[in-house]
Amino acid sequence: MTLPHPNTDQISLPIVLGVPGDPTRLAIVRYLASKEGVPLNCSR
């Protein structure tokens, strides 16, 4: 499966740099990191 990618002129650097600081994304990363080595299911 191939996912579409934006052209570089469609990417905003401030948005890209701000994404890692998003509280929801950080919470997801913390959760995934706490489950290291445990198989996780990516479904609803």
N, CA, C and O atoms as CSV, one atom per row, in Angstrom:
chain,resi,resn,atom,element,x,y,z
A,1,MET,N,N,0.846,-1.175,0.000
A,1,MET,CA,C,0.000,0.000,0.000
A,1,MET,C,C,0.892,1.239,0.000
A,1,MET,O,O,1.828,1.334,0.794
A,2,THR,N,N,0.609,2.165,-0.870
A,2,THR,CA,C,1.368,3.400,-0.950
A,2,THR,C,C,0.480,4.559,-0.528
A,2,THR,O,O,-0.633,4.713,-1.031
A,3,LEU,N,N,0.969,5.361,0.383
A,3,LEU,CA,C,0.221,6.524,0.842
A,3,LEU,C,C,0.670,7.755,0.078
A,3,LEU,O,O,1.848,7.882,-0.258
A,4,PRO,N,N,-0.263,8.672,-0.204
A,4,PRO,CA,C,0.117,9.891,-0.910
A,4,PRO,C,C,0.952,10.802,-0.009
A,4,PRO,O,O,0.749,10.844,1.205
A,5,HIS,N,N,1.875,11.516,-0.604
A,5,HIS,CA,C,2.727,12.451,0.120
A,5,HIS,C,C,2.559,13.839,-0.482
A,5,HIS,O,O,2.432,13.971,-1.699
A,6,PRO,N,N,2.557,14.874,0.350
A,6,PRO,CA,C,2.445,16.235,-0.194
A,6,PRO,C,C,3.745,16.656,-0.874
A,6,PRO,O,O,4.818,16.130,-0.576
A,7,ASN,N,N,3.629,17.603,-1.783
A,7,ASN,CA,C,4.814,18.209,-2.376
A,7,ASN,C,C,5.468,19.092,-1.323
A,7,ASN,O,O,4.801,19.546,-0.393
A,8,THR,N,N,6.755,19.338,-1.459
A,8,THR,CA,C,7.458,20.147,-0.454
A,8,THR,C,C,6.894,21.558,-0.353
A,8,THR,O,O,6.971,22.168,0.713
A,9,ASP,N,N,6.330,22.092,-1.432
A,9,ASP,CA,C,5.754,23.438,-1.360
A,9,ASP,C,C,4.421,23.453,-0.616
A,9,ASP,O,O,3.885,24.528,-0.344
A,10,GLN,N,N,3.879,22.292,-0.283
A,10,GLN,CA,C,2.633,22.189,0.473
A,10,GLN,C,C,2.887,21.980,1.965
A,10,GLN,O,O,1.940,21.891,2.746
A,11,ILE,N,N,4.147,21.902,2.363
A,11,ILE,CA,C,4.503,21.641,3.755
A,11,ILE,C,C,4.920,22.942,4.427
A,11,ILE,O,O,5.768,23.671,3.913
A,12,SER,N,N,4.322,23.226,5.569
A,12,SER,CA,C,4.651,24.425,6.338
A,12,SER,C,C,5.601,24.042,7.474
A,12,SER,O,O,5.238,23.255,8.349
A,13,LEU,N,N,6.805,24.592,7.461
A,13,LEU,CA,C,7.806,24.242,8.472
A,13,LEU,C,C,7.326,24.519,9.901
A,13,LEU,O,O,7.533,23.671,10.768
A,14,PRO,N,N,6.692,25.669,10.191
A,14,PRO,CA,C,6.213,25.888,11.565
A,14,PRO,C,C,5.214,24.823,12.034
A,14,PRO,O,O,5.216,24.438,13.203
A,15,ILE,N,N,4.378,24.359,11.133
A,15,ILE,CA,C,3.417,23.308,11.505
A,15,ILE,C,C,4.149,21.996,11.759
A,15,ILE,O,O,3.860,21.299,12.731
A,16,VAL,N,N,5.088,21.662,10.892
A,16,VAL,CA,C,5.856,20.421,11.068
A,16,VAL,C,C,6.609,20.443,12.392
A,16,VAL,O,O,6.635,19.440,13.105
A,17,LEU,N,N,7.214,21.564,12.724
A,17,LEU,CA,C,7.973,21.654,13.972
A,17,LEU,C,C,7.064,21.699,15.199
A,17,LEU,O,O,7.491,21.324,16.291
A,18,GLY,N,N,5.822,22.150,15.040
A,18,GLY,CA,C,4.889,22.222,16.157
A,18,GLY,C,C,4.198,20.912,16.464
A,18,GLY,O,O,3.730,20.712,17.584
A,19,VAL,N,N,4.124,20.019,15.499
A,19,VAL,CA,C,3.413,18.751,15.665
A,19,VAL,C,C,3.938,17.925,16.836
A,19,VAL,O,O,3.130,17.430,17.622
A,20,PRO,N,N,5.264,17.751,16.992
A,20,PRO,CA,C,5.738,16.917,18.110
A,20,PRO,C,C,5.364,17.459,19.489
A,20,PRO,O,O,5.354,16.705,20.462
A,21,GLY,N,N,5.056,18.749,19.587
A,21,GLY,CA,C,4.704,19.327,20.872
A,21,GLY,C,C,3.218,19.276,21.193
A,21,GLY,O,O,2.802,19.725,22.261
A,22,ASP,N,N,2.419,18.741,20.291
A,22,ASP,CA,C,0.980,18.648,20.504
A,22,ASP,C,C,0.706,17.725,21.691
A,22,ASP,O,O,1.181,16.589,21.698
A,23,PRO,N,N,-0.050,18.183,22.698
A,23,PRO,CA,C,-0.288,17.376,23.904
A,23,PRO,C,C,-0.925,16.005,23.625
A,23,PRO,O,O,-0.563,15.018,24.265
A,24,THR,N,N,-1.847,15.940,22.700
A,24,THR,CA,C,-2.486,14.658,22.393
A,24,THR,C,C,-1.484,13.693,21.782
A,24,THR,O,O,-1.438,12.521,22.157
A,25,ARG,N,N,-0.685,14.176,20.849
A,25,ARG,CA,C,0.324,13.314,20.230
A,25,ARG,C,C,1.355,12.865,21.256
A,25,ARG,O,O,1.785,11.711,21.238
A,26,LEU,N,N,1.755,13.763,22.148
A,26,LEU,CA,C,2.710,13.389,23.192
A,26,LEU,C,C,2.134,12.302,24.098
A,26,LEU,O,O,2.848,11.383,24.497
A,27,ALA,N,N,0.852,12.405,24.420
A,27,ALA,CA,C,0.206,11.387,25.258
A,27,ALA,C,C,0.199,10.032,24.551
A,27,ALA,O,O,0.419,8.997,25.181
A,28,ILE,N,N,-0.051,10.042,23.256
A,28,ILE,CA,C,-0.047,8.790,22.492
A,28,ILE,C,C,1.346,8.181,22.487
A,28,ILE,O,O,1.500,6.978,22.695
A,29,VAL,N,N,2.361,9.005,22.251
A,29,VAL,CA,C,3.737,8.506,22.230
A,29,VAL,C,C,4.135,7.960,23.595
A,29,VAL,O,O,4.789,6.921,23.674
A,30,ARG,N,N,3.747,8.651,24.680
A,30,ARG,CA,C,4.048,8.161,26.034
A,30,ARG,C,C,3.389,6.804,26.276
A,30,ARG,O,O,4.006,5.895,26.831
A,31,TYR,N,N,2.147,6.679,25.859
A,31,TYR,CA,C,1.431,5.417,26.036
A,31,TYR,C,C,2.125,4.292,25.271
A,31,TYR,O,O,2.363,3.214,25.816
A,32,LEU,N,N,2.447,4.552,24.003
A,32,LEU,CA,C,3.110,3.531,23.196
A,32,LEU,C,C,4.470,3.167,23.773
A,32,LEU,O,O,4.850,1.996,23.770
A,33,ALA,N,N,5.205,4.154,24.268
A,33,ALA,CA,C,6.521,3.893,24.860
A,33,ALA,C,C,6.395,3.045,26.121
A,33,ALA,O,O,7.268,2.227,26.410
A,34,SER,N,N,5.305,3.237,26.875
A,34,SER,CA,C,5.127,2.465,28.107
A,34,SER,C,C,4.781,1.006,27.821
A,34,SER,O,O,4.884,0.158,28.707
A,35,LYS,N,N,4.379,0.716,26.606
A,35,LYS,CA,C,3.993,-0.647,26.216
A,35,LYS,C,C,5.076,-1.317,25.377
A,35,LYS,O,O,4.788,-2.240,24.615
A,36,GLU,N,N,6.317,-0.860,25.513
A,36,GLU,CA,C,7.414,-1.405,24.709
A,36,GLU,C,C,7.499,-2.919,24.860
A,36,GLU,O,O,7.523,-3.446,25.972
A,37,GLY,N,N,7.544,-3.600,23.736
A,37,GLY,CA,C,7.640,-5.055,23.738
A,37,GLY,C,C,6.298,-5.759,23.806
A,37,GLY,O,O,6.235,-6.979,23.648
A,38,VAL,N,N,5.225,-5.018,24.038
A,38,VAL,CA,C,3.885,-5.594,24.112
A,38,VAL,C,C,3.192,-5.371,22.768
A,38,VAL,O,O,3.131,-4.233,22.302
A,39,PRO,N,N,2.669,-6.423,22.130
A,39,PRO,CA,C,1.965,-6.241,20.862
A,39,PRO,C,C,0.727,-5.360,21.064
A,39,PRO,O,O,-0.064,-5.589,21.979
A,40,LEU,N,N,0.573,-4.371,20.217
A,40,LEU,CA,C,-0.581,-3.480,20.286
A,40,LEU,C,C,-1.365,-3.572,18.990
A,40,LEU,O,O,-0.795,-3.779,17.919
A,41,ASN,N,N,-2.669,-3.418,19.097
A,41,ASN,CA,C,-3.549,-3.485,17.949
A,41,ASN,C,C,-3.926,-2.068,17.528
A,41,ASN,O,O,-4.336,-1.269,18.369
A,42,CYS,N,N,-3.797,-1.750,16.271
A,42,CYS,CA,C,-4.141,-0.419,15.761
A,42,CYS,C,C,-5.515,-0.465,15.110
A,42,CYS,O,O,-5.628,-0.363,13.889
A,43,SER,N,N,-6.548,-0.615,15.910
A,43,SER,CA,C,-7.912,-0.634,15.388
A,43,SER,C,C,-8.816,0.073,16.373
A,43,SER,O,O,-8.415,0.403,17.489
A,44,ARG,N,N,-10.017,0.295,15.947
A,44,ARG,CA,C,-10.983,0.991,16.810
A,44,ARG,C,C,-11.600,0.066,17.805
A,44,ARG,O,O,-12.433,0.488,18.608
